[in-house]
Amino acid sequence: MSTQIIQAKQGIITPEMHEVAYKEKVDADWLRNEIALGRIVIPKNINHNFPVRGIGKGLTTKINANIGTSEKHCDFTEEIKKMEIAVSYGADAIMDLSTGGNLHKILQQIISESSVMIGTVPIYGVATRLLSEGKKIAELNPEDLFNEIETQAQMGVDFMTLHCGVTQSSLSFLKNDERVCGIVSRGGALLKRWMVDNNKENPLYEQYDRILDICRKYDVTISLGDGLRPGCGADATDRGQIAELLILGELVDRAREKGVQVMVEGPGHMPLNQIETNMKLMKRLCHDAPFYVLGPLVTDSAPGYDHIVGAIGGTIAAIHGADFLCYVTPAEHLCLPNISDVKEGVMASKIAAHSADIVKGIDGSRERDYRISKARRNLDWETIFDNALDPALARKRKMESESSDEDHCTMCGNLCAVKNDKNS
């Protein structure tokens, strides 16, 4: 199979590259060169057709929304609705993290109905089936994990989170550097449990070439999972996190050499003053691979408002190198998100991405803000609504107010600064 990165190295500008270049308003040959170098990826499985997006250097910051059933709450119709809401409000990708119900049936339906790229974490499905049989994680057969990766690739999954950097070596750095929250990545914790109980190396690391062969066959983009990411601010930038990152940097090089697209996942919880350093360190160690972050969450003290916390961290992260923001919803750390939570999470990440793109000078970002600023000066409400990140909400709030049919709003009324300034 000739993947996007292989063709880029051969000097070929694929239809997908042309599509991304047009959307992003960038030169197609420049884009091809960045893909060849691995600094941009176009996650698109050969078995999944949809309008593609690019992720990486010089492109707009992208947003992912997680959906999926759980053992306690399994309503497939609701998950499809969440996907539709997420995409309608601007999500560029959907990750199916289902752990309840018929997992393959759910995933296939999501892929068939999605108009954006689809990601998964294959170990979730294997572990879910294992536990449903009354077995322990220690009994997980690595062959089942590799079979799941291949099955999902055949189904059309565009990118997969694979925790290949949780190794005997990286775990050793946690032994003498005690964490407050330990391992908070589900995939990372599952692999650690299996490795400790069996006294064996992580099969995803040990047989990494086997993963590369599968992903190259279907042009699946690997998202190297941060299984040892910090789960609270106190654990940020510790030895375990950095040890894993060093391994991920080596795995990035191996994927590129094999003709497989790859991006790297980053920390979830981190004090604001550590974000810039972490982004730059990641880019350096992973040779400018696209960086995918959850948040980061800059405080651990706001349950119910973590979408705001994540947006603060996401903005700073994107300014300094993150290319792909995984949304955080108000339900984070509390429960499975509902449809309203999904909308709030996407919008918070969308604001963060746009705010960062203004700083990065991404084409169109500053122009959008300029248009809405001019419209405010002219009290041109329709243009304000048209350029708002959430036009429907902006219009609704104005129309529901007592000044719905007046040029000013109810905040200032006839004391409106703009009106009085223009009349002076």
C-alpha positions, 0 to 999 in steps of 0.5 A, spaced: 500 500 500 502 506 498 500 511 504 500 519 504 507 519 506 510 514 501 507 518 496 509 525 498 516 522 499 515 520 492 513 527 490 506 525 488 501 530 490 495 526 492 487 528 491 487 528 499 493 533 499 490 537 494 483 537 498 487 539 504 491 545 501 485 548 498 481 548 505 487 550 508 489 555 503 496 553 502 501 551 497 500 544 495 507 542 494 509 545 500 504 541 504 506 535 500 513 536 503 511 537 510 507 530 509 514 527 507 517 530 513 512 527 517 510 534 520 503 534 517 498 527 517 492 526 513 488 521 517 484 517 512 484 509 512 483 507 504 476 504 506 473 510 509 471 516 504 469 523 507 472 530 506 479 529 509 483 534 514 490 535 515 493 535 522 500 539 523 505 544 522 502 551 519 495 548 519 489 550 523 488 547 530 484 541 529 479 538 534 477 531 536 470 529 540 470 523 544 464 519 544 462 512 546 458 507 550 460 504 557 458 498 561 453 502 565 450 507 560 449 503 553 444 507 548 447 507 541 442 512 538 444 517 543 452 516 541 450 517 534 446 523 536 453 526 540 457 525 533 452 529 529 452 534 534 459 534 535 461 535 527 455 540 527 459 544 532 466 544 529 469 537 531 474 535 526 474 528 528 471 523 532 474 517 537 469 511 539 471 509 546 465 504 547 466 499 552 458 497 552 454 493 547 456 490 541 463 494 540 464 492 532 457 493 530 457 500 534 464 502 531 462 500 524 455 504 524 459 510 526 464 509 521 459 509 516 455 515 518 461 519 520 463 525 515 470 526 519 476 522 521 474 516 526 479 514 531 479 508 536 483 505 542 483 498 540 485 495 547 479 498 550 475 492 546 479 487 547 479 488 555 472 489 555 470 482 552 475 479 556 472 482 563 465 480 560 468 473 560 470 473 567 477 473 566 483 478 568 487 483 564 493 478 566 489 473 561 489 478 555 492 474 549 497 479 545 494 475 539 487 478 540 490 485 541 493 485 534 487 481 531 483 487 534 488 492 530 487 489 524 480 488 524 479 495 526 483 497 520 479 493 515 473 496 518 476 503 516 478 506 522 483 512 520 487 513 526 488 509 533 491 510 539 496 505 541 500 505 548 507 503 545 511 507 550 509 504 556 515 499 557 519 496 562 524 501 561 519 507 562 515 504 568 521 503 572 522 511 572 515 511 576 518 506 582 523 511 585 518 517 583 512 516 586 506 520 583 500 523 586 495 520 581 499 514 579 497 512 571 490 515 569 490 513 562 486 507 561 490 504 556 496 505 560 494 502 566 491 496 562 498 494 559 502 496 566 497 491 569 498 485 564 506 487 564 507 486 571 502 480 572 506 476 566 513 479 567 513 481 560 515 487 555 509 491 552 507 487 546 505 493 542 512 495 543 516 489 542 512 487 536 512 494 533 514 492 526 507 488 526 503 494 528 507 498 522 505 493 517 498 493 519 497 501 519 501 501 512 497 496 509 490 501 510 494 507 511 492 508 518 495 513 522 498 511 529 497 516 534 502 514 539 498 514 546 501 517 552 500 512 557 504 515 563 501 522 562 500 526 568 493 525 571 494 531 576 498 538 576 502 535 581 505 529 577 506 533 571 513 533 567 515 527 572 520 522 570 515 517 567 512 522 563 519 524 560 521 517 559 515 515 555 516 521 551 523 519 549 521 512 547 515 515 543 520 519 539 524 513 537 517 510 535 516 516 530 522 515 526 521 508 525 514 509 523 516 514 518 521 510 515 516 504 514 512 509 510 506 510 516 503 516 518 504 518 526 502 523 531 504 523 538 499 524 544 501 529 550 499 530 557 492 531 560 494 535 566 499 540 567 500 547 571 500 553 566 507 555 566 509 548 564 505 548 558 510 551 553 516 547 555 512 541 554 510 543 547 517 545 545 520 539 548 515 534 545 516 537 538 524 537 539 524 529 541 519 527 536 522 531 530 516 535 529 511 530 529 503 533 530 502 533 537 495 531 540 493 533 547 487 532 552 486 539 555 491 540 558 487 541 564 491 547 568 487 546 575 484 540 578 479 544 582 474 545 577 469 538 576 464 540 572 467 546 569 473 542 566 471 544 559 473 551 561 480 549 564 481 544 558 480 550 553 485 555 557 490 549 557 489 548 550 490 555 547 497 555 550 498 548 548 496 550 541 500 557 541 506 553 542 506 547 538 500 542 539 496 541 533 490 537 535 486 538 541 482 533 544 476 536 547 474 536 555 467 536 557 463 538 563 462 531 565 470 530 565 472 526 571 464 525 573 460 521 568 459 519 561 458 526 557 451 527 555 449 531 548 449 537 552 456 536 555 458 534 548 456 541 545 459 545 550 466 541 550 466 542 542 465 549 543 470 550 548 475 547 544 473 551 538 474 557 542 481 555 544 483 553 537 481 559 534 484 563 539 491 560 538 490 560 530 490 568 531 496 568 535 499 563 530 497 567 524 493 562 521 490 564 514 483 567 516 483 567 523 485 574 524 480 576 518 474 573 522 475 577 528 476 583 524 470 582 521 466 581 527 470 587 530 468 592 524 460 589 525 460 591 532 462 598 531 457 599 525 452 595 530 451 590 524 448 585 528 447 580 522 454 580 520 456 579 528 452 573 528 455 570 521 462 571 524 460 568 531 463 561 532 456 559 535 452 563 530 445 560 533 447 562 540 449 569 539 442 570 535 438 567 540 441 571 546 440 577 542 433 576 540 431 573 547 433 580 550 428 586 551 432 590 546 431 584 540 428 590 535 433 595 537 440 596 535 443 596 542 443 591 547 440 591 554 447 591 557 448 599 556 441 601 552 442 608 550 448 609 554 451 604 548 459 607 548 459 605 540 453 609 539 455 615 543 462 615 540 459 615 533 455 621 534 460 625 538 
